[in-house]
Amino acid sequence: MMFLLSGSGATFGLFYMAEHHAADQAEVDELFQAASTASKATIAFKRQVQEWKDILLRGSKAEDFKTYSDAFHLQNDHAGEMLRQLSEIEPQGQRADVDQMILEHAQLVERYLGALGHRRLLSHGEAEQIDHALRGIDRAFTERLDSYTVDINERYARLKEAKDQEDLERYHQLERFNVGIMAFGVTLVLVLLLWFRQQSVR
């Protein structure tokens, strides 16, 4: 009986912990993916801005202009893709911030490309003129994206800590549950032994 009670209790406890752990881990993994995607979007956008600066600084030759322009578009596509993925991952209530960033990013790129027009290289004077007109336009978006990335990483850290604490509490509950079953079994055995002893005396 003790064996059956202990085995049943342990099996129930393991299934209970596994079920809740799997649900918690899925939630944690989803937010980790969102935090990772936000970090990738931030890195891609900062590289995109750097490629823009390289176009202005080194775009006086057609070959160099094409090299840095291609790199600018590559990072633009990567940043945009990361933001779109982030919009799909984020819960509905927090998706509006990401969608706004997608819009702002597209508007920034439109201004960058509009300033270049159909040029295939830049003279020193054109580069200075464009730089003067657009200098710092990325700053607000960069700060917004940085702030969002910090926030989502903090949300991930808080959630993971909370779920780890819940896992630990469930483990302690299972431990107390098994100890209770063992105590009940031992008590039952002692009661039965006492009853058998009384019956044999009679």
VEXNUKOL-706455 format. One record per residue (C-alpha): x, y, z; residue number from 1. Coordinates in steps of 0.2 Angstrom, whole numbers, plus 5000, padded with zeros to 4 digits. Layout:
N
+------+-------+------+-----+
! east ! north !   up ! seq !
+------+-------+------+-----+
!    X !     Y !    Z ! NUM !
...
+------+-------+------+-----+
END
This chain:
202
+------+-------+------+-----+
! east ! north !   up ! seq !
+------+-------+------+-----+
! 5000 !  5000 ! 5000 !   1 !
! 5014 !  5012 ! 5004 !   2 !
! 5022 !  5008 ! 4988 !   3 !
! 5006 !  5011 ! 4978 !   4 !
! 5003 !  5027 ! 4987 !   5 !
! 5021 !  5033 ! 4985 !   6 !
! 5022 !  5028 ! 4967 !   7 !
! 5005 !  5036 ! 4963 !   8 !
! 5010 !  5052 ! 4972 !   9 !
! 5027 !  5053 ! 4963 !  10 !
! 5019 !  5050 ! 4946 !  11 !
! 5005 !  5063 ! 4949 !  12 !
! 5018 !  5076 ! 4955 !  13 !
! 5030 !  5073 ! 4940 !  14 !
! 5016 !  5075 ! 4928 !  15 !
! 5010 !  5090 ! 4937 !  16 !
! 5027 !  5098 ! 4937 !  17 !
! 5031 !  5093 ! 4919 !  18 !
! 5014 !  5101 ! 4912 !  19 !
! 5017 !  5117 ! 4921 !  20 !
! 5035 !  5118 ! 4917 !  21 !
! 5031 !  5116 ! 4898 !  22 !
! 5018 !  5129 ! 4898 !  23 !
! 5030 !  5141 ! 4908 !  24 !
! 5045 !  5137 ! 4896 !  25 !
! 5034 !  5141 ! 4881 !  26 !
! 5030 !  5158 ! 4888 !  27 !
! 5048 !  5161 ! 4893 !  28 !
! 5055 !  5155 ! 4876 !  29 !
! 5043 !  5166 ! 4866 !  30 !
! 5048 !  5182 ! 4876 !  31 !
! 5067 !  5177 ! 4874 !  32 !
! 5064 !  5176 ! 4855 !  33 !
! 5056 !  5193 ! 4855 !  34 !
! 5070 !  5200 ! 4865 !  35 !
! 5083 !  5192 ! 4854 !  36 !
! 5074 !  5199 ! 4838 !  37 !
! 5073 !  5216 ! 4846 !  38 !
! 5092 !  5216 ! 4848 !  39 !
! 5095 !  5210 ! 4831 !  40 !
! 5084 !  5224 ! 4824 !  41 !
! 5094 !  5237 ! 4834 !  42 !
! 5110 !  5230 ! 4828 !  43 !
! 5104 !  5230 ! 4810 !  44 !
! 5098 !  5248 ! 4810 !  45 !
! 5114 !  5254 ! 4818 !  46 !
! 5123 !  5246 ! 4804 !  47 !
! 5112 !  5253 ! 4792 !  48 !
! 5115 !  5271 ! 4798 !  49 !
! 5134 !  5267 ! 4798 !  50 !
! 5132 !  5262 ! 4779 !  51 !
! 5123 !  5278 ! 4776 !  52 !
! 5137 !  5287 ! 4783 !  53 !
! 5149 !  5277 ! 4773 !  54 !
! 5139 !  5282 ! 4757 !  55 !
! 5142 !  5301 ! 4761 !  56 !
! 5160 !  5299 ! 4766 !  57 !
! 5166 !  5287 ! 4753 !  58 !
! 5153 !  5288 ! 4739 !  59 !
! 5163 !  5299 ! 4727 !  60 !
! 5167 !  5284 ! 4717 !  61 !
! 5154 !  5274 ! 4708 !  62 !
! 5161 !  5257 ! 4714 !  63 !
! 5162 !  5263 ! 4732 !  64 !
! 5145 !  5271 ! 4731 !  65 !
! 5137 !  5255 ! 4725 !  66 !
! 5146 !  5244 ! 4738 !  67 !
! 5140 !  5255 ! 4753 !  68 !
! 5123 !  5257 ! 4745 !  69 !
! 5120 !  5239 ! 4743 !  70 !
! 5126 !  5236 ! 4761 !  71 !
! 5113 !  5250 ! 4766 !  72 !
! 5099 !  5241 ! 4758 !  73 !
! 5104 !  5224 ! 4765 !  74 !
! 5104 !  5231 ! 4783 !  75 !
! 5088 !  5240 ! 4779 !  76 !
! 5080 !  5224 ! 4774 !  77 !
! 5087 !  5214 ! 4789 !  78 !
! 5081 !  5228 ! 4801 !  79 !
! 5064 !  5228 ! 4793 !  80 !
! 5062 !  5209 ! 4793 !  81 !
! 5067 !  5209 ! 4812 !  82 !
! 5054 !  5222 ! 4816 !  83 !
! 5040 !  5213 ! 4806 !  84 !
! 5045 !  5197 ! 4816 !  85 !
! 5044 !  5206 ! 4832 !  86 !
! 5027 !  5212 ! 4828 !  87 !
! 5021 !  5195 ! 4825 !  88 !
! 5029 !  5188 ! 4842 !  89 !
! 5023 !  5202 ! 4853 !  90 !
! 5007 !  5201 ! 4862 !  91 !
! 4992 !  5210 ! 4854 !  92 !
! 4992 !  5224 ! 4868 !  93 !
! 5011 !  5228 ! 4865 !  94 !
! 5011 !  5226 ! 4846 !  95 !
! 5006 !  5244 ! 4843 !  96 !
! 5024 !  5251 ! 4848 !  97 !
! 5032 !  5239 ! 4836 !  98 !
! 5020 !  5243 ! 4822 !  99 !
! 5024 !  5262 ! 4825 ! 100 !
! 5043 !  5258 ! 4824 ! 101 !
! 5040 !  5249 ! 4808 ! 102 !
! 5031 !  5265 ! 4801 ! 103 !
! 5045 !  5276 ! 4807 ! 104 !
! 5059 !  5265 ! 4800 ! 105 !
! 5050 !  5266 ! 4783 ! 106 !
! 5049 !  5285 ! 4784 ! 107 !
! 5067 !  5286 ! 4788 ! 108 !
! 5073 !  5276 ! 4774 ! 109 !
! 5061 !  5285 ! 4762 ! 110 !
! 5070 !  5302 ! 4767 ! 111 !
! 5087 !  5294 ! 4765 ! 112 !
! 5083 !  5287 ! 4748 ! 113 !
! 5074 !  5303 ! 4743 ! 114 !
! 5090 !  5313 ! 4747 ! 115 !
! 5100 !  5302 ! 4736 ! 116 !
! 5088 !  5302 ! 4722 ! 117 !
! 5095 !  5293 ! 4706 ! 118 !
! 5113 !  5297 ! 4710 ! 119 !
! 5126 !  5284 ! 4707 ! 120 !
! 5140 !  5294 ! 4716 ! 121 !
! 5141 !  5309 ! 4726 ! 122 !
! 5153 !  5324 ! 4725 ! 123 !
! 5160 !  5331 ! 4741 ! 124 !
! 5148 !  5346 ! 4740 ! 125 !
! 5133 !  5335 ! 4737 ! 126 !
! 5138 !  5324 ! 4752 ! 127 !
! 5140 !  5339 ! 4763 ! 128 !
! 5123 !  5346 ! 4758 ! 129 !
! 5114 !  5330 ! 4761 ! 130 !
! 5123 !  5327 ! 4778 ! 131 !
! 5118 !  5344 ! 4783 ! 132 !
! 5100 !  5341 ! 4778 ! 133 !
! 5098 !  5324 ! 4786 ! 134 !
! 5110 !  5324 ! 4800 ! 135 !
! 5103 !  5317 ! 4816 ! 136 !
! 5086 !  5311 ! 4809 ! 137 !
! 5090 !  5294 ! 4815 ! 138 !
! 5093 !  5299 ! 4833 ! 139 !
! 5075 !  5299 ! 4839 ! 140 !
! 5071 !  5282 ! 4831 ! 141 !
! 5088 !  5274 ! 4838 ! 142 !
! 5083 !  5280 ! 4856 ! 143 !
! 5066 !  5273 ! 4854 ! 144 !
! 5072 !  5256 ! 4847 ! 145 !
! 5086 !  5256 ! 4861 ! 146 !
! 5073 !  5259 ! 4874 ! 147 !
! 5061 !  5246 ! 4868 ! 148 !
! 5075 !  5233 ! 4867 ! 149 !
! 5081 !  5237 ! 4885 ! 150 !
! 5063 !  5236 ! 4891 ! 151 !
! 5059 !  5219 ! 4882 ! 152 !
! 5075 !  5212 ! 4889 ! 153 !
! 5070 !  5217 ! 4906 ! 154 !
! 5053 !  5209 ! 4904 ! 155 !
! 5061 !  5193 ! 4899 ! 156 !
! 5073 !  5193 ! 4914 ! 157 !
! 5058 !  5197 ! 4926 ! 158 !
! 5047 !  5183 ! 4918 ! 159 !
! 5061 !  5170 ! 4919 ! 160 !
! 5065 !  5174 ! 4937 ! 161 !
! 5046 !  5173 ! 4941 ! 162 !
! 5044 !  5156 ! 4932 ! 163 !
! 5060 !  5149 ! 4940 ! 164 !
! 5053 !  5154 ! 4957 ! 165 !
! 5036 !  5145 ! 4953 ! 166 !
! 5046 !  5130 ! 4947 ! 167 !
! 5055 !  5130 ! 4964 ! 168 !
! 5039 !  5132 ! 4973 ! 169 !
! 5031 !  5118 ! 4964 ! 170 !
! 5046 !  5107 ! 4968 ! 171 !
! 5044 !  5111 ! 4987 ! 172 !
! 5025 !  5107 ! 4985 ! 173 !
! 5029 !  5090 ! 4978 ! 174 !
! 5042 !  5087 ! 4991 ! 175 !
! 5030 !  5091 ! 5005 ! 176 !
! 5016 !  5080 ! 4996 ! 177 !
! 5028 !  5065 ! 4995 ! 178 !
! 5033 !  5067 ! 5013 ! 179 !
! 5015 !  5068 ! 5018 ! 180 !
! 5011 !  5052 ! 5009 ! 181 !
! 5026 !  5043 ! 5017 ! 182 !
! 5020 !  5049 ! 5034 ! 183 !
! 5002 !  5043 ! 5031 ! 184 !
! 5009 !  5027 ! 5025 ! 185 !
! 5020 !  5024 ! 5040 ! 186 !
! 5006 !  5029 ! 5052 ! 187 !
! 4994 !  5017 ! 5043 ! 188 !
! 5007 !  5003 ! 5045 ! 189 !
! 5009 !  5007 ! 5063 ! 190 !
! 4990 !  5007 ! 5066 ! 191 !
! 4988 !  4991 ! 5057 ! 192 !
! 5003 !  4982 ! 5067 ! 193 !
! 4995 !  4988 ! 5083 ! 194 !
! 4978 !  4982 ! 5077 ! 195 !
! 4985 !  4965 ! 5072 ! 196 !
! 4994 !  4964 ! 5089 ! 197 !
! 4979 !  4967 ! 5099 ! 198 !
! 4969 !  4954 ! 5088 ! 199 !
! 4983 !  4941 ! 5092 ! 200 !
! 4982 !  4944 ! 5110 ! 201 !
! 4964 !  4941 ! 5111 ! 202 !
+------+-------+------+-----+
END
